């Protein structure tokens, strides 16, 4: 059964034009991918792989930050309004995921050593893996090195800085276990 959201996607001529444009730029663009208005694929779009039936909503920014960074978005996944996905190494989002609006997923942290100006310091990176059938709530932040297991739920506004086991529900700052899917 199609979700209410997917029932209302309008694959008009504007979306078809956006799809043609992005299809030429991406490393892979699957079938029936929906790119809403004002979606930006930044820096190295050839390192971004989008599978079949993905919906990427308005204002989203997806950035492979260097020529070695990769981003994979699994089939039947929805990326909500104004979400930022920035990879300096690797971000994988599984099939059948719901990423809500205003989510921030970043696989790097800025170094902050004493004695060196902050604007002259580099980043440290660690890949992020989001399993299949995961729901990430509005405004959540997924930080470097995190693995979110299959079927997990991240509550709205949570900051996830540790792994989440399959089917767990986490929330808070930092995110902690608040329940499990039944």
Protein Blocks (a to p, Z undefined) as FASTA:
>chain_A
ZZfklmmpccdfklmmmmmmmmmmpmbdcehiacdehiacehjlmlpccdehiacdehia
cddfbfkbccdddehiacdehiacddfkbccddehiacdehiacdfbdcdddehiafklc
ccddddddddehiacdehiacdehiacdehiacdehiacfbdcdehiacedjddddfbdc
ZZ
